[in-house]
Amino acid sequence: MLETVQQIIQELGPGKMSDVAYDTAWLARLGDVDRELSNHAIAWLSENQLPDGSWGAAKPFYYHDRVISTLAAMIALTRTGRRAHDKVQVERGLLALEKVIEGANEGLPADLNGATVGFEMIVPTLIAEAEQLGIIKQQGETLLGQFGQLRKKKLSLLKGKIVNRNITAAFSAEMAGIDGQHMLDSDNLQEDNGSVGHSPSATAYYSMYVDPGNEGALNYLRNIADHRGGAPDLIPFDVFETGWILWNLSLVQGWDDQTKKLFRPMIDFLKKGWQGGKGIGLSTGYSIPDGDDTSFVYEVLARFGEGPDIDTVLTFEEKEHFRTYHLEANSSNSVNIHALGALRQAGFEIDSPSVQKILNYLKKSRQANAYWLDKWNFSPYYTTAHAIVACAGFMDNLVEPSVQWILDTQNKDGSWGVQFPTAEETAYCVQALHIWSQHNGQIPSNVIAKARAWLKDNTEPPYPPLWIGKGLYSPELVVRSSIFTALLLTEEM
């Protein structure tokens, strides 16, 4: 047990995340400013084209991810590809892209979690570019063509503000396209590490079209591109990674003193990053705090007896819910669940107006009276399990049907999963059932025994990308820590 904790902590750093096709495609465009980065990214796209000719996560299948990834990859290869092999892949991609476009009207609404990050703002610029290159026909009044209107609506929320590093739209700066750079405060977009929004795609766009050859941006991209040429959805995300690992570890009782000492640097790191009155963001050096990281970091620090000021969490409170960011188009169930966890740790009673606000929000957003979906994670097991953890022994009536839903949806082999069994989703369910059993009695032993047996055989990466960014991604250490702690919790049940 101690050895596994040590291994996870030793790997902590800027963040360990799977590569994604969308951001890698932007690196592939860099031929005019960094041929080596471009060539490696093109090679990655070549090696990671899916059997049907598209790009994106092989599984789970998420339509928004396939649309934006395939569009970006096709544009990159059309603009930058040189080899005969690239041309063959472009031809295969064209056939796949036609099917993706044809199915958009049915496929996009079928993604119940909603759009990937920035989708309605980025896709119109990709569509226009693909039309200009002759990759696709004019989209006109098709669903993809109509995203141009959604983009205008989202931009209206900015109310004349110029996008800089203090506005979340910087993470999707590439939505400005080639002709929309007037909306960008180009002198105040970059973070100290040279990135734009800690986003490889936004930074690649910046280094090509906004400030060509910007050395800070290129150095950031050179540092984050892996040896295979791929790029993650975002990096660094060290607060996010550290916070969630520590949150998972905090679910386990009875750590010995030697192991607890390993937690100290993680606790100190999170405390150092906390800004009273502002909160904390996904990583050190990122300009924008958010309600999710602020809430779960408060919760986990409070579990170790070192909670900071709860008033900072309350700065994210809106009229009917808690927000992630200013100017967000739609709210998040998981952010409200994590805010509830923070308020509960701070000693708020159930009749507190802020607590009641969250509970009412969650009652309205619950699906089939049993589970919750979320815009940050593909799986309802993630959101629902965290709701059970936040409510067990506090608001049991809200999540009792959710516990039964988890029990009812366990696969015969002991696993859980929406499209297919995954260790990540199985771990979330075990965590939730353990916390529930602490407050409300025993969970059937055969449920836990089967889950443990399946998990023990399915602990190793790579893990399917269940987290929603501009594409689907997997934060490997976070997932590994959830699986590890779930196995430990089965020993306690």
N, C-alpha and C positions, 0 to 999 in steps of 0.2 A: 504494500500500500504506500509506504513512504517513498519507495523507489519510483513509483508511477507519478506521484505528486511532484517529485524532484524533476522528473523528465519533462513534465508539462511546463513547469515553471522555468526550467532552463531554456526552453524554446520560446519563451515570451520575448517579444521585440516589437517591431513596428506593426506586426500582425501577419498571421499566416492564412492565406486565402487562395482558393482555386483560381486559375486563370479563366477569363471569360472572352468569348469571341468578339463581343462588341468593342471593348476597349482595345483589344489586340488589333482589330481592324483599323483603328485610328493610328496606332503606332506604325502599321504597315504603310500608311500614307506619307511617312516622313522622309521619303527618298531624296527630296531636294535639300533637306537640312541635316539629315543623318542617315546615310545609306545603310550603315551597318544595322542600326535599330530597325529600319524598314525591312531589310532582307530577312532578319531573324523573325520578325512578325509575319512576313509573308510565308515563311517556312512553317510557322505555327498554324496559320490558316490552312495551308495545304495539308498538314497532317491531321487537322481536326475538322475537316469537312465531314458532315454526317453522311451515312449511306444514301439518303435520299437526295443529297446535293445541297442541303441547307446548312446553316450554321446555328449554333446556340447549344443549350443543354440537351444532351441526348435523352435524358430522363431526369426529373419529370418533364413531360411535354407541357410547355407553357407558351401559348400562342404569341403573346406580346414579346417574349424573349426571342422566339424564332423570327418574327417579323423584323425587329430592329437589328438583330445579329446578322441575318442574311442580307438585308439591305446594306448594312455597313461593310460587310465582307465583300459583297459584289462591287460596291463602289471602289473599295480599296484595291481590289485585284484589277479592275478595269483601268484605274488611274495609274497603278504602280507596277502591276505584274509584267514580267518581261519574258519568262520562260515559256516554252511550248506547253509545258505541264500546267502552268497557270492558266493558259488559254483554255485548255481542256476543262479545268475546274470551273472556269467562268461559264462555259457552255453547260456544264452540269448544274451549276448554280442558277443559271437562267431558267432552266426547266423547273427546278425546285421553287424558285422565287415566283414563277407564274402560278404555281399551285398555292403557295402561301398567300399571294395577293387575291386569288380567286376565292379562297376560303375565309378571307378577313371578316366579311359580314357576319358569318356564323362563329368563327373561331375566337375573335376578340371578346365578344360578349360572354363567351363560355368560360373565360378566366374569371372566376368568381372573386378573386382577391383584388381584381382591378389591374390597372396599368402598371408597368414597371416604372421606375423613377424617371421623370422627365419625358415620358413617352410622347405625350400629346404636344410637347414643345419641340422635341428633337425629330420625330418622324416626319413632320411636314418639310423640314429642311432636307432630310435624306430623300424624301419622295421627289422634291423639286430637282435635286441633284441627279437622281437616277433617271428622271424624265429627260433632263438636259443631256445626259450621256447616252440616251437611247436604250438604257437597260430595261425600262418598263414604259408602257404606254401612258398617256395622260390619264390621271386618276379621276379628274372631274368631280362628279357627285358621289363617287363610291365612298364607302366608310373611311378608307384611308385618305381620300381626297378631302373629306370633311374635317379631318384633324387640323387643317389650317385654321378653321374657325375656332376650334378649341384652344389653339395656341394663342390666338388674339385675345380670347377671354382670359387666359391665364396671365398674359402680359398686362392686361388691364388692372390686375390686382397689384401690380407694382406701382400704380398711381404716379407714373412719371419718374419714378426712381431709376437711377442708373445702376446697373448690376455691378457690384463690387464684391470683395471677399466677405463682407458682412451680411450679404443676402444669399439665401440658400440657392437661388438660381445660378450662382456662380458654379456650382457643382455640375450644372448642365449648360455651361457657357457655349458649347458647340451649337446650341439651338439658335444662336444668332446667325449662323450660316456665313456665307461669303459677303452678303450685302447688308447684313443687319448689325454691323459692329457699332453703330451709333448708340445702341442700347447698353454697351459695355463701357465701364470706367477702366479703360485698359491700363492706366497707371496704378490702379489700386485693386487689381484682380488677384495678383499672386500672393500666396502665403510665404512665410519665411523660408520654407523648404523649396521654393521655386514652383510649386504646383499651383494649379487653379482648383480650389475646392478639394484638394487631396484626390482628385479624379484624373486618372491617366488619360481618358478620352478628352476631357476638357483642356488638359494641359497640352496634349498633342495638337489640338485645334489652335490653341493660343500660340504655340511655337511655329505654326505654319501660316496662319492668317492674320493674327493680331500683332504679334511682334516676332516676325520670322527670324528663326535661329537664336531666340533668346536663350542664353547659356544656362541661366538658372532653371528654366523649364526643361531643357534638354538633359541637364545633369540629373534632375529629378527622375526623368523617364529612364535614363541609363541605369540609375540605381534600383529602380523598381522592376524593370523587365527581367524576367528570369532567364536562365541559360538556354531555355527552349524558345525564347522569343515572345512568350505570352505575357499578358498583363492582367492584374486583378481589377475588380470593379472599383475599389477604392483602397488607398493606402497612404499613410499609416492609419491604423485604427486601434492604437494601443490601449486607449481607455476602454473602448468597447470590449476588446479581447480580455484585458485584465479584469474588468468588472464582471463580465459574465462567467469567467472561470471561477472567480472568487464566489460569486453568487451560487454557482453549482456546488462548490465545495462547502459552502455554508449550510447546505441542506443536510449534511452528514453530522451526526452527533458523536461526541466522544473522541475527538481527535486528541492524540497524545501531545505532550508539550513539545517534543522534538518536531512534530509535523506543524504545530501551530507557529513555530518560529519561522517556518518557510513562508507563512502568510504575511509576515510583518512587512517585507518590502512592497508587497502588492497593496496592502492597506495604506502604507505611507505614500505610495505613488498616486493613489486615488485621492487621498486627502490633499496632497500638494496641488493637484489639478483643479480642485474645487474652488470656484470663485463665488464668494458670498454675494447674493443678490442677482447673480447671473446663472450659476450652475456649472455644468461641465459638458464638453462636446465629445465627439467620437474619438478624438485623439489630442495629444498635446500639440500645440501649435495651430490647431484648427480654430478659426475665428468665431465660430457660431456654436454656442451651447444649445442643447436640445432637451426637450422634456423627457425623452426616453432614457438617455444616458443619465440625466440628472436624477430621475426617479429611482432607477435601479441601483445607481451608485449610492444614493442616500440609503436605500433599503439594506444593501449589503454591508455598508459601514456601520449602520445601526445594529445589525445582527452581531457584529463584533464589538458592540458597545462604544462605537466611535462615530455615531451619526453627527453630521454637521448641522447647519441651520435649516429647519423645515420650511421656513419662510421662502427660501429660494425655490423649493419645489412648487410652492403656491404661486410663484410668478408666472407659471405656465398654465394657470387656471383661466379658462374662458367662461362664457355665460352658461354653456350647457355641457362642457367637457374640458379635459386637459389636452393641450396641443403638443405636437412635436416641435414644429417651427412656426414662426410668423409667416403669414401669407400662404400657408398650406391650403390646397384645394379641398382636401378631405381629411377627416380625423382618423385616428388609429385606435383600435380596440386594445392592442397590447400596451400602448403608452398609457391609457387610462387604467389598465390593470396594474401596471407597474407603479403608477402614481398612487393607486389604492394601497399597494404593498408598502410604499414609503409612508403614507399617512398612518397606516396601521402600526408600523414600527415606531412612529413618533408619538403614539398614544392617543390618536384621534378616536373618539367614540363613534359608534355606528350612526348616531343621530346628528353628527356634525354635518353642516350644510355641504361642505366639500365632499365628504364621503357619500352623502345621499345623492349628490350630483353625479358622481361616477357610477353608483349602483343603478340609478335610473337610466343612465346612458347605456350601461351594459345590458339591462333588461330589454331595452328597445333594439339593440344591435345583435342580440342572440339569434342564431339560426336554428330553426326547427325546435326551439325551446331546449336546446341541448349543447350547442357548441358555438364558437366564435371564429370568424375569419379575420385576417389582418393584411394590411398592405405591405408589411415588412417581411413576412414569412409565408411561404406557399402553404404550409401545413396548418390545418385547424387544430391539430394536436398541440402545436407550440402554444398558440394563444389560449386554448382551452385549459391545458395543463397549468399554465401560469395563473389563470383565473382561479383554478381550484386551490393552488398554493396561497394565493392572496386572500381567499375567502374562507378557507377551512377553519372552523371554530370561531368564525366572525360573522359570516353571512351564508350559512350552510344551505339555506333554501334556494339561493341563487344558483349554486353549482351542484346540488345533489343530482339533478337530471344529467349533468355533464359527466359525473362519475359513472353513472349507469351507462351513458353513451360510450364511454371508454371501455367499460367491461363488455358491452354488447358488440363492439367492433374489433375486439382482439381476433387476430387470425388464428387458425387452428394450430399453427406451429409456434404460437406464443408471441408473435411480433405484432406491430401496428404499422400502418402506412396508408396514405390516401390512394396513390396510383399503384404502389408496390411496397413491400415491406422495407423499412429502413431502420437502422440502429438509432438514428437521431430521434425519430418519432417514437420509437419504442422506449427510449430513455426518458423522454418527456412524460410519457404515460406512467412509467414506473415511479418517477419523482412525484407526480400528482397523487397517485394511489397511496404512496408512502405517507405523504403529508396528511391526506384524508384519514388514513388509518390511525394516525396519532390522535386525532380529535374525535373520530366517529366510529371506532371499532375496526374489526378485522376485515380485510379484503380476502376473498377466497384464496386459499393457499395454492391451488392448482394454477390460478392466474399468474401469480408471481413466479412459481416454479418454472412454468413454461417460458415466461418472459426472460428469466435469468438464463435458462439453457440456450435460448435462441441468441441472446445478446452475447454470451460468451463465445459463440461461434462467428460473430459478425461485428467485432470491435474495430477492425483495422480500416484505415483509409485506403483508397479515396472514398469520400462520402458524397452522395448525390447532392447537388446544389439546391437547397430548399429556401435559401434566403433571397429576398427580392431587392435588387438594386436596379441599375439600368438593364442588367441581365440577371440571370440566376447565378448565385455563387454559394460557396460553402466556407465559413470561417473554421478551419480545421481544428485548431486547439479548443475552441469553444465547444464544438461538437464532441471532440474526444473527452473533454472534461464532463460533459453531460452523460456520456455513456459510462465513464469510469465511476461517477458518483451513483448512477442508477444501479450498477452492479453492487456497489457497497451497500446501498439501501435495501437491496433484496436480502442481504444477510441479516438485516435488522427486523425483517417482517416475518 
